[in-house]
Amino acid sequence: MKTKNLHLLLFIVISFLISCNSTPTEKVLNIDNVNITGDAKENLKVVPGEYTMKVVDDIIVIPIKFELIKKYEEITGHNDIRQWHTSPELGNIDLIPLDKSGIPIPDIGLDFSPATSNDYAKFEDLLNGEVGDQMLIVFKWSYFSKKEIIKRIMEDSEGIEIGDADFTVLSKDISDAANTSSQSSDSFAQNDSEEWDELLDTYEEYIDNYIKILKKVKDGDASVMTEYVEIMKNANELAEKFDNAKDEMSANNYSRFMELQTKMLNAAASLNQ
């Protein structure tokens, strides 16, 4: 009898500790008066309301509804430079989680970004729409199985702010010297892009292996632990390389990066069904 009671006590204690250390998988945020920084702060606002932040495997997602409050005004030229937009587009817009004091949660690696290229396109559609139009856009955060950071974000987040809401400007210098400089810059950008392409190829291989491991876990394959240890080493190495990726990648590279993350998210979600 004493042994049974002891086992029961240990089970209760272990269950309690697990529940205390577990990460919330959902959290409702009451959002109002969201600060937006960047060119589009006069054009967009976040619609006040309740928004649910969710964890799917190692990815956090949150849908946010934006409203167009002012039509976009085309930028005109100055001096010997002509600048124009075929249509207004946003660059690397961020969602930053805030704690209860309204301060950005520190050391989370990457801010939230639009989840897919389609979510980026929704901003363009909204900016080309009419005042009062609204659009629900999904943001996501992923940082290679950093569970302690996921736990902190889910526990500490009480609000959000939107950063880097800057327009992407197409520009043309009508002077020959500026054209030459532009061609030189394009050459450097091409080399950088090729290096990112190689790294993204490696990232895609990591995602494919990650998906295989998820399938083995679902099938109850115990041998998966050895593979998991190895893949986590790769994840940590990739995390360091992608730490500042958002600021250094070309638009095409970053679009592929986001699509690969979506691939991993969709695979994980389908295996959980």
C-alpha positions as CSV (number, residue, x, y, z in Angstrom):
1,M,0.0,0.0,0.0
2,K,2.8,2.4,0.9
3,T,4.6,1.6,-2.4
4,K,1.4,2.4,-4.3
5,N,0.9,5.6,-2.4
6,L,4.5,6.6,-3.1
7,H,4.1,5.9,-6.9
8,L,0.9,7.9,-6.9
9,L,2.7,10.8,-5.1
10,L,5.5,10.7,-7.6
11,F,3.1,10.7,-10.5
12,I,1.3,13.7,-9.1
13,V,4.6,15.6,-8.5
14,I,5.9,14.9,-12.0
15,S,2.6,15.8,-13.6
16,F,2.6,19.1,-11.6
17,L,6.2,19.9,-12.7
18,I,5.4,19.2,-16.3
19,S,2.3,21.4,-16.2
20,C,4.4,24.2,-14.6
21,N,7.1,24.0,-17.2
22,S,4.9,23.5,-20.2
23,T,4.5,26.2,-22.8
24,P,1.0,27.6,-23.5
25,T,-0.1,26.6,-27.0
26,E,-2.6,29.5,-27.3
27,K,-2.9,33.0,-25.9
28,V,-5.5,35.7,-26.5
29,L,-4.1,39.2,-26.8
30,N,-6.3,42.3,-26.4
31,I,-4.9,44.6,-29.0
32,D,-5.6,48.4,-29.1
33,N,-3.7,51.5,-30.2
34,V,-0.9,49.6,-31.9
35,N,2.1,51.8,-32.8
36,I,3.4,51.5,-36.4
37,T,6.8,52.8,-37.5
38,G,7.8,53.4,-41.1
39,D,6.5,55.0,-44.2
40,A,3.1,53.4,-44.0
41,K,2.2,54.6,-40.4
42,E,-0.1,57.2,-41.9
43,N,-1.8,54.7,-44.2
44,L,-2.4,51.7,-42.1
45,K,-3.7,50.8,-38.6
46,V,-4.3,47.6,-36.7
47,V,-8.0,47.0,-36.0
48,P,-8.5,46.8,-32.2
49,G,-9.8,43.5,-31.0
50,E,-8.8,40.1,-29.6
51,Y,-6.2,38.1,-31.5
52,T,-5.1,34.6,-30.8
53,M,-1.4,33.7,-30.8
54,K,-0.8,29.9,-31.4
55,V,2.1,27.5,-31.3
56,V,2.3,24.9,-34.0
57,D,5.3,22.7,-33.2
58,D,8.2,25.3,-33.0
59,I,6.4,28.0,-34.9
60,I,4.2,30.8,-33.4
61,V,1.5,32.3,-35.6
62,I,-0.9,35.2,-35.1
63,P,-3.4,36.7,-37.6
64,I,-3.7,40.5,-37.4
65,K,-6.3,42.6,-39.2
66,F,-5.1,45.9,-40.8
67,E,-7.3,48.8,-42.1
68,L,-6.4,51.3,-44.8
69,I,-6.9,54.8,-43.2
70,K,-5.3,56.9,-45.9
71,K,-4.7,56.4,-49.6
72,Y,-1.1,56.0,-50.7
73,E,0.4,59.1,-52.3
74,E,2.9,58.6,-55.1
75,I,6.4,59.8,-54.5
76,T,7.6,62.3,-57.2
77,G,11.1,63.0,-58.4
78,H,13.6,65.6,-57.2
79,N,16.8,67.0,-58.7
80,D,18.0,64.6,-61.4
81,I,16.4,61.5,-59.9
82,R,13.0,60.2,-60.8
83,Q,11.3,57.9,-58.4
84,W,7.9,56.2,-58.8
85,H,5.8,53.2,-57.8
86,T,3.9,51.1,-60.2
87,S,1.9,50.2,-57.0
88,P,2.7,50.6,-53.4
89,E,4.5,47.7,-51.8
90,L,5.9,47.2,-48.3
91,G,9.4,45.8,-47.6
92,N,10.3,43.8,-44.5
93,I,7.5,44.7,-42.2
94,D,7.8,43.3,-38.6
95,L,5.5,42.4,-35.8
96,I,7.2,42.8,-32.4
97,P,5.7,41.2,-29.3
98,L,5.5,43.5,-26.2
99,D,5.3,42.6,-22.5
100,K,2.8,44.0,-20.0
101,S,5.0,47.2,-19.7
102,G,4.8,47.8,-23.4
103,I,8.4,46.9,-23.9
104,P,9.6,44.6,-26.7
105,I,10.4,41.1,-25.4
106,P,14.2,40.9,-25.6
107,D,16.5,38.4,-27.2
108,I,13.9,36.5,-29.3
109,G,16.2,36.2,-32.3
110,L,13.8,37.3,-35.0
111,D,10.7,39.4,-35.0
112,F,7.4,38.1,-36.5
113,S,7.1,38.4,-40.3
114,P,4.2,37.9,-42.7
115,A,3.8,34.1,-42.9
116,T,3.9,33.7,-46.7
117,S,4.5,35.6,-49.9
118,N,0.7,35.7,-50.2
119,D,0.5,37.6,-46.9
120,Y,3.0,40.2,-48.2
121,A,0.8,40.5,-51.3
122,K,-2.2,41.2,-49.2
123,F,-0.5,44.4,-48.0
124,E,-0.2,45.5,-51.6
125,D,-3.8,44.7,-52.2
126,L,-4.9,46.7,-49.2
127,L,-2.7,49.7,-50.1
128,N,-4.3,49.7,-53.5
129,G,-7.8,49.6,-52.1
130,E,-10.1,52.1,-50.6
131,V,-10.1,53.9,-47.3
132,G,-11.9,51.6,-44.8
133,D,-10.8,48.4,-46.4
134,Q,-9.6,45.7,-44.0
135,M,-7.3,42.7,-44.5
136,L,-6.4,39.8,-42.2
137,I,-2.7,39.0,-42.5
138,V,-0.9,36.2,-40.7
139,F,2.4,36.7,-39.1
140,K,4.7,34.0,-37.8
141,W,7.8,33.5,-35.7
142,S,10.3,30.6,-36.1
143,Y,13.8,30.2,-34.7
144,F,14.9,26.6,-35.0
145,S,13.4,24.9,-32.0
146,K,14.3,27.6,-29.4
147,K,11.7,26.3,-27.0
148,E,12.9,28.5,-24.1
149,I,12.2,31.6,-26.3
150,I,8.9,30.2,-27.5
151,K,7.9,29.8,-23.8
152,R,8.9,33.3,-23.0
153,I,7.0,34.8,-26.0
154,M,3.9,32.9,-25.2
155,E,4.0,33.7,-21.5
156,D,5.1,37.4,-21.6
157,S,3.3,38.7,-24.7
158,E,0.6,41.2,-23.8
159,G,0.6,43.5,-26.9
160,I,2.3,44.2,-30.2
161,E,3.8,46.9,-32.3
162,I,4.5,47.0,-36.0
163,G,8.0,48.0,-37.3
164,D,9.8,48.6,-40.6
165,A,6.5,49.3,-42.4
166,D,8.5,51.0,-45.3
167,F,7.5,51.3,-48.9
168,T,9.8,49.6,-51.5
169,V,10.8,52.4,-53.9
170,L,11.8,51.8,-57.6
171,S,14.2,54.5,-58.6
172,K,16.0,55.6,-61.7
173,D,18.9,58.0,-62.1
174,I,18.9,59.6,-65.5
175,S,22.6,60.4,-65.3
176,D,25.0,57.9,-67.0
177,A,27.3,57.9,-63.9
178,A,24.5,56.8,-61.6
179,N,23.6,54.0,-64.1
180,T,27.1,52.7,-64.0
181,S,27.1,52.7,-60.2
182,S,23.8,50.9,-60.2
183,Q,25.1,48.2,-62.5
184,S,28.1,47.7,-60.2
185,S,25.8,47.4,-57.2
186,D,23.7,44.9,-59.0
187,S,26.8,42.7,-59.6
188,F,27.6,42.7,-55.9
189,A,24.0,41.9,-55.1
190,Q,24.0,39.0,-57.5
191,N,27.0,37.4,-55.7
192,D,25.3,37.9,-52.4
193,S,22.1,36.4,-53.7
194,E,24.0,33.3,-55.0
195,E,25.5,32.7,-51.5
196,W,22.1,33.0,-49.9
197,D,20.7,30.6,-52.6
198,E,23.3,28.0,-51.5
199,L,22.4,28.5,-47.8
200,L,18.7,28.2,-48.6
201,D,19.4,24.9,-50.4
202,T,20.9,23.7,-47.1
203,Y,17.9,25.0,-45.2
204,E,15.6,23.1,-47.5
205,E,17.5,19.9,-46.9
206,Y,17.2,20.5,-43.2
207,I,13.4,21.0,-43.5
208,D,13.0,17.8,-45.5
209,N,14.9,15.8,-42.8
210,Y,12.9,17.5,-40.1
211,I,9.6,16.4,-41.8
212,K,10.9,12.8,-42.1
213,I,11.7,12.9,-38.3
214,L,8.2,14.2,-37.6
215,K,6.7,11.3,-39.6
216,K,8.8,8.8,-37.7
217,V,7.7,10.3,-34.4
218,K,4.1,9.9,-35.4
219,D,4.7,6.3,-36.3
220,G,6.3,5.6,-33.0
221,D,9.8,4.9,-34.4
222,A,12.2,5.0,-31.3
223,S,15.3,5.2,-33.5
224,V,14.4,8.8,-34.3
225,M,16.1,10.2,-31.2
226,T,19.6,9.7,-32.7
227,E,18.5,11.5,-35.8
228,Y,16.9,14.3,-33.7
229,V,20.2,15.0,-31.9
230,E,22.0,15.3,-35.2
231,I,19.4,17.5,-36.8
232,M,19.4,19.9,-33.8
233,K,23.1,20.5,-34.3
234,N,22.3,21.5,-37.9
235,A,19.4,23.7,-36.6
236,N,21.7,25.6,-34.3
237,E,24.3,26.2,-37.0
238,L,21.6,27.4,-39.4
239,A,20.1,29.7,-36.7
240,E,23.4,31.6,-36.4
241,K,23.7,32.0,-40.2
242,F,20.1,33.2,-40.5
243,D,20.3,35.5,-37.5
244,N,20.4,38.7,-39.6
245,A,19.1,37.1,-42.8
246,K,16.1,39.5,-43.0
247,D,18.4,42.6,-43.3
248,E,20.8,41.0,-45.7
249,M,18.8,38.9,-48.1
250,S,17.4,40.1,-51.4
251,A,13.6,40.3,-51.7
252,N,13.6,37.0,-53.8
253,N,15.8,35.2,-51.3
254,Y,13.7,36.3,-48.4
255,S,10.5,35.3,-50.2
256,R,12.0,31.8,-50.6
257,F,13.1,31.7,-47.0
258,M,9.5,32.5,-45.9
259,E,8.1,29.8,-48.3
260,L,10.4,27.2,-46.8
261,Q,9.2,28.1,-43.3
262,T,5.6,27.7,-44.5
263,K,6.5,24.3,-46.0
264,M,7.7,23.2,-42.5
265,L,4.7,24.7,-40.8
266,N,2.2,23.0,-43.2
267,A,3.9,19.6,-42.8
268,A,3.9,19.8,-39.1
269,A,0.2,20.9,-39.0
270,S,-0.8,18.0,-41.4
271,L,1.0,15.5,-39.1
272,N,-0.9,16.7,-36.1
273,Q,-4.3,16.0,-37.7
